[in-house]
Amino acid sequence: TVIDVLATGFTLRRGAKFRDNLKRVKEALKESRFDKQLLNLSDDR
């Protein structure tokens, strides 16, 4: 999509240091996500 192209261009323009920071943020956010299977099991009750 157009948004993806713009986001990619912005990220590339900011440089390698910015990309490394984004990787760290992404990894930190992975740990905070809920497990969808656990949520579905609790909804069945």
Buried (B, 14 or more C-beta within 10 A) or exposed (E): EEEEEEEEEEEEEEEEEEEEEEEEEEEEEEEEEEEEEEEEEEEEE
